[in-house]
Amino acid sequence: MVLPRRDAPPADLAAAIRDLKRERDAVIIAHYYQDGEIQDAADFVGDSLQMARFGAGTKARTIVVCGVHFMAETAKILAMDRTVLLPDTAAGCSLADSAPEAEFRAFVAAHPGHQVVTYVNSTAAVKAMSDVCCTSSNAIDVVRSIPREVPVIFGPDRFLGDWVERQAGRPLVLWRGSCEVHEMFSAEAMQRLRQDNPGCITLVHPECPASIIALADVVGSTKKLLEAVQAGPERGTWLVATEPGIIHQMQRARPHGTFIPAPAAVRGGPQGACTSCNTCPHMKRNTLEKLWSCLATGGPAISLDAALADRARLPIERMLKIG
């Protein structure tokens, strides 16, 4: 079906998006790190593993992924017969970018006999070199599923890999990638906030360095951190060391709670902290207007080589079975 072109965004974007979804037989999947208005427009909001499961299970002809590029690639790999749209294809990922295809291939080749566990925050090309993918929700279970006598490469996030190594109790060969948001949180600033807010519950994503994880009351995926809030006190105070988009759902779960985004360290400053540097600039490239536009025009659409998608699909499917 060819829809008429919409050149100017309507006044009521939310209503227009609902109409366009019906016209295109579309579903909108959003990550917890998206702006609140995009989360509110979505049919499903979740972490990477939940998004992959939902995308694989939906029967809709069009899947709109409000997240970053690797998430849309993953959806396309699992639904090659469907149209997968990403509101802004420049919404990349510093972690995925930290593992270029050629360099990762050489790294794997330098460690023969190793099983390759690749965090889903990676390109399709890197996934295609892997034995199994994982998310922060199931990374420990994925590593534990591999016989202990088999050596394991874990990439691309070195901080998540370090945490998994300690939780699983086995050595991993780590690729040295990282997320630009999670590696910048300031331990000093967080310690001061904990002192200023006695009794606060500190929530930390495992993409953070060990010095930040050491401050945590709860360590886990965005889904696990949200569940901790849902199970917590009605008027609790939480210090949140992950991308602050998740606070939109946390505030819904505990409307009388207090949520403090963990500040990032100022590069080059010994004690300073930045309260805006904890936001992922890539996630925030998607806007409600761009969401409307991609539904109105049917683009930009994700395109993948079929052979590459076939190679990348198996490690993703193994991930889905384990998690």
Secondary structure, DSSP 8 states (H G I E B T S, - for coil): -------S--S-HHHHHHHHHHHHTEEEEEETTS-HHHHHH-SEEE-HHHHHHHHHH---SEEEEES-HHHHHHHHHH-TTSEEE-S-TT---HHHHTS-HHHHHHHHHTSTT-EEEEESSS-HHHHTT-SEEE-TTTHHHHHHTS-TTS-EEEESBHHHHHHHHHHHTS--EE--B--TTGGGB-HHHHHHHHHHSTT-EEEE-TTS-HHHHTT-SEE--HHHHHHHHHTS-TT-EEEEES-GGGHHHHHHH-TT-EEEE--EE-TT-SS-EESSTTS-TTGGG--HHHHHHHHHHT-SB----HHHHHHHHHHHHHHHHH-
